[in-house]
Amino acid sequence: MAKTNPFQFMQQVRAEVSKVTWPNRREVLLTTVMVFVMATLAAIFFFFVDQAIQFGLRGIIGVFG
């Protein structure tokens, strides 16, 4: 791999950054809200799964304990 000097490196970085499509404010807000909604739904789902496992284990322990 060829070494480049710092000036060339910074030029290459600027060229690559200019190719990036940055999201606008609405897209950022929408994706942030969706992340919070999905995290909340996952938390609720795993809460109920945890409660079901706890109920099952207490039943098993109650029968054999």
Residue, then its C-alpha position, 0 to 999 in steps of 0.5 A: m500500500a502506497k503511503t500518502n502525505p497528510f495533505q493528500f490524505m485530507q484531500q481524499v477525506r474531503a472528497e469522500v465526505s462530499k459524496v455522503t448523503w446526509p439526512n435532513r432534520r425530518e429523516v433524523l427525527l423520524t428514525t429517532v422516533m422509530v428507534f424509541v418505538m421499536a425499543t419500547l415494543a421490544a421491552i414490552f415483549f421481553f417483559f411478557v416473555d420473562q413473566a411467562i418463563q417466571f410463571g412456568l419455573r415457579g409452577i415447576i418448582g412448586v410441583f417438585g419443591 
